[in-house]
Amino acid sequence: MAASALPSSMRAQFLDAFNSPYALRTVPLPVLTSPHDMLVKVDAASYCHTDAVLAAGGMAPNPPAFPHVGCHEFAGTVVATSHPAALSHGFQPGDRVGVPGRSFHACGTCFECRAAPGAGSDDSDPPGYSVYCAGGAANLGISAPGGFQEYAAVDARQVAPVPPGMSAPEAATLMCAGVTIYAALKRCGVAAGGRVGIVGCGGGLGHLGLQFAAAMGLRVVGVDNADAPLDLARGVVAARGVGGAVRVVDARADEAEDVVTQLGREDGRRDRADMGVDAVVILPESQRAFDYGVALLRNHGRCVVVSFPRDGFRLASRDVVFRDISVVGSLVGSNRVLREMVLFAAVHGVRASFKLFPLDRLNELVEEYHKGAGGKLVVDMTA
């Protein structure tokens, strides 16, 4: 779309205060302020748990400035760039892109942005840009306007091309939930044939994680404790025909120790210390979920923490000292990991279960989210 053909205004959903409904207003289109900026027509915007945390005032000490446009996982079509292709990184009007929220306008000069590829891992971003920028970069949908609007300014360095055949809602759900669980599974450090646990397997990240892990050749123990998420997880397993690789556990009915004993019997292991999963990903903000996940681990296992409850988690020192359990955090993947994940999802048919809402029904979407049915809820801008 040529710049001259763009409308002069757009609709956007604003959060005007914590614990308040979104307000739909008509405002001017975003202004491109950086040579790396592109203007994207938003096609689909996915709702994330972090959107709920932010709306409830849980992002202290860095709350958003009001009025605020949320959503840090969306997909759209490039309609304009602020600079020739050299700084739009090969993107041009008409290209379909997925947009995560991390590192909008990375500084390019802090220690994170200066790190060479492989400085932290082979998944690092190239020098000059980092999703962990410590130099004041904003985050779309969190500290800068996000995807709950018809047009958005995005940083060409942080987006991913959307493969042919992948719909905008499918791509949007991968831009936070997808890359976050994919990166967490990579941080598990478990080779194909090993065992991983996913606690919270029926949520937005979890049901994608079951699919990614199975496609990676991992044996998976998915855990949840509510009917709707468990139904979703079991439905994913059945639909993908991976029942031999994935088992779904109802934590209300099966104690962690009983699950570990079953795994040990299957693996022909006699010692409790050698039974269980090699790594576990913790998705819920629940101490009980954390304890359940750690209990699933065999000695020398790794616990990968994705959630960030306000009061944190308590870890028994005996698990760290006597069982050599390690705990690492995983926030999000680099742009390299994002692009790798999108292609992996396209090749292996990893797809979120989602429900669509038009932009003017965003508050109904939020109400649906709080029912806890699992899966993803997405604003469809074409509706």
C-alpha positions as CSV (number, residue, x, y, z in Angstrom):
1,M,0.0,0.0,0.0
2,A,1.5,3.3,-1.0
3,A,1.9,5.9,1.8
4,S,-0.5,8.2,0.0
5,A,-3.2,5.5,0.1
6,L,-3.0,5.1,3.9
7,P,-6.0,6.3,5.9
8,S,-5.5,9.4,8.1
9,S,-6.8,7.7,11.2
10,M,-7.3,4.3,12.8
11,R,-9.1,2.5,15.6
12,A,-7.2,1.5,18.7
13,Q,-8.1,-0.1,22.1
14,F,-6.7,1.8,25.0
15,L,-6.2,0.9,28.6
16,D,-6.7,4.1,30.6
17,A,-6.0,2.7,34.1
18,F,-5.3,-0.5,35.9
19,N,-8.2,-2.9,36.4
20,S,-10.3,-1.1,33.9
21,P,-11.9,-2.1,30.6
22,Y,-10.3,-1.2,27.2
23,A,-11.7,1.9,25.5
24,L,-12.0,1.9,21.7
25,R,-11.0,5.3,20.1
26,T,-10.1,6.7,16.7
27,V,-6.6,8.2,16.6
28,P,-4.0,9.2,14.0
29,L,-1.7,6.6,12.6
30,P,1.6,6.0,14.3
31,V,4.6,8.1,13.3
32,L,7.8,6.4,12.2
33,T,10.7,7.9,14.3
34,S,13.6,5.5,13.6
35,P,15.4,4.6,10.4
36,H,14.6,1.0,11.3
37,D,10.9,1.6,11.7
38,M,8.2,0.0,9.5
39,L,4.5,0.7,9.5
40,V,2.5,-2.5,9.7
41,K,-1.2,-3.0,9.1
42,V,-2.1,-5.3,12.0
43,D,-4.0,-8.4,10.8
44,A,-4.2,-10.3,14.0
45,A,-3.3,-9.6,17.6
46,S,-3.0,-12.3,20.3
47,Y,-3.8,-11.9,24.0
48,C,-1.1,-13.1,26.4
49,H,-1.1,-13.7,30.1
50,T,1.3,-10.8,30.4
51,D,-1.5,-8.5,29.0
52,A,-3.6,-9.6,32.0
53,V,-0.7,-9.0,34.4
54,L,-0.1,-5.6,33.0
55,A,-3.7,-4.6,33.1
56,A,-3.9,-5.6,36.8
57,G,-0.9,-3.5,37.7
58,G,1.5,-6.4,38.0
59,M,4.4,-5.0,35.9
60,A,5.9,-2.9,38.6
61,P,8.5,-1.3,38.9
62,N,8.0,-0.5,35.2
63,P,4.3,0.1,34.7
64,P,3.0,1.5,31.3
65,A,2.2,5.1,30.7
66,F,-1.6,5.6,30.2
67,P,-3.4,5.6,27.9
68,H,-1.8,2.4,26.7
69,V,-2.2,0.1,23.7
70,G,-1.5,-3.5,24.7
71,C,-0.5,-6.7,22.9
72,H,3.0,-7.8,22.4
73,E,2.3,-10.7,20.0
74,F,0.8,-9.8,16.6
75,A,1.1,-10.2,12.9
76,G,0.5,-7.9,10.0
77,T,1.5,-6.6,6.6
78,V,4.2,-4.0,5.9
79,V,2.7,-0.9,4.4
80,A,5.5,1.6,4.6
81,T,9.2,1.8,5.7
82,S,11.0,4.9,7.0
83,H,14.2,4.2,5.1
84,P,15.5,2.4,2.0
85,A,15.9,-1.4,2.3
86,A,19.3,-1.2,3.9
87,L,17.7,-0.4,7.3
88,S,14.4,-2.1,6.7
89,H,16.4,-5.3,6.6
90,G,15.1,-6.6,3.3
91,F,11.4,-6.0,4.2
92,Q,9.2,-4.1,1.8
93,P,5.5,-3.1,1.6
94,G,3.3,-6.2,1.1
95,D,5.5,-8.5,3.2
96,R,3.8,-10.4,5.9
97,V,5.5,-10.3,9.3
98,G,5.1,-11.6,12.8
99,V,5.9,-9.1,15.6
100,P,7.1,-9.8,19.1
101,G,7.1,-7.2,21.8
102,R,10.8,-7.3,22.8
103,S,13.4,-4.6,22.2
104,F,11.7,-1.9,20.2
105,H,14.4,0.6,19.2
106,A,17.4,-1.4,20.7
107,C,20.2,1.0,21.5
108,G,22.9,-0.9,19.6
109,T,25.7,0.2,22.0
110,C,25.0,-1.5,25.4
111,F,26.9,-4.6,26.4
112,E,23.9,-6.8,25.3
113,C,23.7,-5.2,21.9
114,R,27.5,-5.3,21.4
115,A,27.7,-9.0,22.1
116,A,29.0,-11.1,19.1
117,P,27.0,-14.0,17.8
118,G,27.6,-17.0,20.1
119,A,28.9,-14.8,23.0
120,G,26.1,-16.2,25.2
121,S,25.0,-19.0,22.9
122,D,24.7,-19.8,19.2
123,D,21.2,-18.4,19.4
124,S,22.4,-14.8,20.2
125,D,21.5,-12.0,17.9
126,P,24.2,-10.3,15.8
127,P,26.0,-7.3,17.1
128,G,24.1,-4.1,17.2
129,Y,20.7,-5.5,18.3
130,S,19.6,-7.6,21.3
131,V,16.2,-8.5,22.6
132,Y,17.9,-8.1,26.0
133,C,19.0,-4.5,25.3
134,A,20.0,-2.8,28.5
135,G,20.1,0.7,26.9
136,G,16.5,1.7,27.3
137,A,14.8,-0.2,24.5
138,A,11.0,-0.3,24.7
139,N,8.7,-3.3,24.5
140,L,5.8,-3.2,22.1
141,G,2.5,-3.7,24.1
142,I,4.2,-3.2,27.4
143,S,6.1,0.1,27.5
144,A,5.2,1.2,24.0
145,P,2.0,0.9,21.9
146,G,1.4,-2.7,20.8
147,G,-1.0,-4.6,18.5
148,F,-4.5,-3.8,19.7
149,Q,-4.7,-1.2,17.0
150,E,-5.2,-1.2,13.2
151,Y,-1.7,0.0,12.4
152,A,1.6,-0.2,14.4
153,A,5.1,1.0,14.2
154,V,7.6,-1.9,14.5
155,D,11.3,-2.3,14.4
156,A,12.5,-4.2,11.3
157,R,15.2,-5.9,13.4
158,Q,12.8,-7.7,15.6
159,V,10.2,-9.2,13.3
160,A,10.0,-12.5,11.5
161,P,8.7,-13.3,8.0
162,V,5.5,-15.2,8.0
163,P,5.8,-18.4,5.9
164,P,3.3,-19.0,3.0
165,G,0.3,-20.9,4.2
166,M,0.5,-19.7,7.8
167,S,-2.5,-17.5,8.7
168,A,-2.2,-14.2,10.6
169,P,-3.8,-15.6,13.7
170,E,-1.5,-18.6,13.6
171,A,1.5,-16.4,13.3
172,A,0.4,-14.0,16.0
173,T,0.1,-16.7,18.6
174,L,3.7,-17.7,18.0
175,M,5.2,-14.2,18.6
176,C,5.2,-14.6,22.3
177,A,3.7,-17.9,23.4
178,G,5.4,-19.8,20.6
179,V,8.9,-18.3,20.9
180,T,8.8,-18.4,24.7
181,I,8.0,-22.1,25.0
182,Y,10.3,-23.0,22.1
183,A,13.2,-21.1,23.7
184,A,12.4,-22.7,27.1
185,L,12.5,-26.2,25.5
186,K,15.9,-25.4,23.9
187,R,17.2,-24.2,27.3
188,C,16.2,-27.6,28.8
189,G,19.3,-29.0,27.0
190,V,17.7,-32.4,26.4
191,A,18.5,-34.3,23.3
192,A,16.0,-36.2,21.2
193,G,14.8,-39.3,23.1
194,G,15.1,-37.6,26.5
195,R,12.3,-36.7,28.8
196,V,10.9,-33.3,29.5
197,G,8.0,-32.2,31.7
198,I,5.7,-29.2,30.9
199,V,3.8,-28.0,33.9
200,G,0.8,-26.0,32.7
201,C,0.5,-28.0,29.5
202,G,-3.0,-27.0,28.7
203,G,-2.4,-23.2,28.6
204,G,-1.5,-21.0,25.7
205,L,2.2,-21.8,25.9
206,G,1.8,-25.3,27.2
207,H,-0.3,-26.8,24.4
208,L,2.2,-25.3,21.9
209,G,5.0,-26.8,24.0
210,L,3.5,-30.3,23.7
211,Q,3.6,-30.0,19.9
212,F,7.1,-28.5,19.7
213,A,8.6,-31.0,22.2
214,A,7.1,-34.0,20.3
215,A,8.3,-32.7,17.0
216,M,11.8,-32.3,18.6
217,G,11.8,-36.0,19.3
218,L,11.4,-35.6,23.1
219,R,9.3,-37.8,25.3
220,V,6.9,-35.4,27.2
221,V,5.1,-35.4,30.5
222,G,2.4,-32.7,30.4
223,V,0.9,-31.7,33.7
224,D,-2.2,-29.6,34.4
225,N,-4.9,-29.4,37.1
226,A,-8.1,-28.2,35.6
227,D,-10.7,-29.8,33.3
228,A,-10.6,-27.4,30.4
229,P,-6.8,-27.2,30.0
230,L,-6.5,-30.9,30.4
231,D,-9.1,-31.5,27.7
232,L,-7.2,-29.1,25.4
233,A,-3.9,-30.9,26.0
234,R,-5.4,-34.3,25.5
235,G,-7.1,-33.0,22.3
236,V,-3.8,-31.8,21.0
237,V,-2.2,-35.1,21.7
238,A,-5.0,-37.0,20.0
239,A,-5.1,-34.7,17.0
240,R,-1.4,-35.0,16.3
241,G,-1.2,-38.7,17.0
242,V,1.7,-38.4,19.4
243,G,0.2,-40.4,22.3
244,G,3.3,-42.6,22.4
245,A,5.5,-39.6,23.0
246,V,3.3,-37.5,25.1
247,R,1.4,-38.3,28.3
248,V,-0.9,-35.9,30.0
249,V,-1.1,-36.0,33.7
250,D,-3.9,-34.6,36.0
251,A,-2.0,-33.3,39.0
252,R,-5.2,-33.6,41.0
253,A,-5.3,-37.4,40.6
254,D,-1.6,-38.4,40.2
255,E,1.1,-37.5,42.7
256,A,4.5,-36.6,41.2
257,E,6.2,-39.5,42.9
258,D,3.7,-41.9,41.4
259,V,4.4,-40.5,37.9
260,V,8.2,-40.8,38.6
261,T,7.8,-44.4,39.6
262,Q,5.9,-45.2,36.4
263,L,8.6,-43.5,34.3
264,G,11.3,-45.4,36.1
265,R,9.6,-48.7,35.5
266,E,9.2,-47.9,31.8
267,D,12.9,-46.9,31.6
268,G,14.1,-50.0,33.4
269,R,15.6,-47.9,36.2
270,R,15.8,-49.0,39.9
271,D,17.1,-46.0,41.8
272,R,14.8,-43.1,42.5
273,A,17.6,-40.7,41.9
274,D,17.8,-42.0,38.3
275,M,14.0,-41.8,37.6
276,G,12.0,-39.0,36.3
277,V,12.3,-36.4,33.6
278,D,15.6,-34.8,32.5
279,A,14.2,-31.3,32.6
280,V,11.0,-29.5,33.4
281,V,9.4,-26.2,32.2
282,I,7.3,-24.3,34.8
283,L,4.6,-22.2,33.2
284,P,2.0,-21.5,36.0
285,E,2.5,-18.9,38.7
286,S,1.9,-21.4,41.4
287,Q,4.2,-22.8,44.2
288,R,2.4,-26.1,44.0
289,A,3.1,-26.3,40.3
290,F,6.8,-25.5,40.9
291,D,7.0,-28.1,43.6
292,Y,5.3,-30.7,41.4
293,G,7.7,-30.0,38.5
294,V,10.8,-30.2,40.6
295,A,9.5,-33.5,42.1
296,L,9.3,-34.9,38.6
297,L,13.1,-34.4,38.0
298,R,15.7,-37.0,38.2
299,N,19.0,-36.2,39.9
300,H,21.0,-33.6,38.0
301,G,17.9,-32.4,36.2
302,R,17.2,-28.8,35.1
303,C,14.1,-26.7,36.0
304,V,13.4,-24.0,33.5
305,V,11.2,-21.2,35.0
306,V,9.1,-19.1,32.6
307,S,6.5,-17.6,34.9
308,F,7.2,-14.8,37.3
309,P,4.8,-14.7,40.2
310,R,4.9,-11.5,42.3
311,D,6.2,-13.3,45.4
312,G,8.6,-15.6,43.5
313,F,9.1,-19.3,44.1
314,R,10.6,-21.1,47.1
315,L,13.2,-23.8,46.2
316,A,14.2,-26.4,48.7
317,S,18.0,-26.3,49.3
318,R,18.1,-30.1,49.6
319,D,17.0,-30.3,45.9
320,V,19.9,-28.1,44.9
321,V,22.6,-29.5,47.2
322,F,21.7,-33.2,47.4
323,R,20.0,-33.8,44.1
324,D,22.1,-31.3,42.0
325,I,18.9,-29.7,40.6
326,S,19.7,-26.6,38.6
327,V,17.2,-23.7,38.1
328,V,17.4,-21.3,35.1
329,G,15.0,-18.7,33.8
330,S,13.9,-18.3,30.2
331,L,12.2,-15.1,29.1
332,V,12.1,-15.0,25.4
333,G,14.1,-16.1,22.4
334,S,16.4,-14.0,20.2
335,N,15.3,-12.9,16.7
336,R,17.3,-15.9,15.4
337,V,15.4,-18.2,17.6
338,L,12.1,-16.5,16.7
339,R,12.7,-17.1,13.0
340,E,13.9,-20.6,13.6
341,M,10.8,-21.3,15.6
342,V,8.4,-19.9,13.0
343,L,9.9,-22.1,10.3
344,F,9.9,-25.2,12.6
345,A,6.2,-24.6,13.3
346,A,5.5,-24.3,9.6
347,V,7.4,-27.5,8.7
348,H,5.9,-29.6,11.6
349,G,2.4,-28.1,11.6
350,V,2.6,-26.7,15.1
351,R,-0.5,-24.7,15.6
352,A,-2.2,-23.0,18.5
353,S,-5.9,-23.6,19.3
354,F,-7.4,-20.2,19.3
355,K,-10.7,-18.3,19.3
356,L,-11.2,-15.1,17.3
357,F,-12.8,-11.8,18.3
358,P,-13.1,-8.5,16.4
359,L,-11.3,-5.5,17.7
360,D,-14.4,-3.9,19.2
361,R,-15.0,-6.9,21.3
362,L,-11.7,-7.0,23.1
363,N,-13.3,-6.7,26.5
364,E,-15.3,-9.8,25.8
365,L,-12.1,-11.5,24.9
366,V,-10.6,-10.5,28.2
367,E,-13.7,-11.9,30.0
368,E,-13.2,-15.2,28.1
369,Y,-9.5,-15.3,29.1
370,H,-10.3,-15.1,32.8
371,K,-12.5,-18.2,32.5
372,G,-9.3,-20.2,32.1
373,A,-10.4,-22.5,29.3
374,G,-6.8,-22.7,27.8
375,G,-5.6,-22.1,24.3
376,K,-5.2,-18.6,22.8
377,L,-7.6,-15.7,22.2
378,V,-6.9,-13.5,19.2
379,V,-8.2,-10.3,17.8
380,D,-9.0,-10.7,14.1
381,M,-8.6,-7.3,12.5
382,T,-10.4,-8.6,9.3
383,A,-13.6,-9.3,11.2
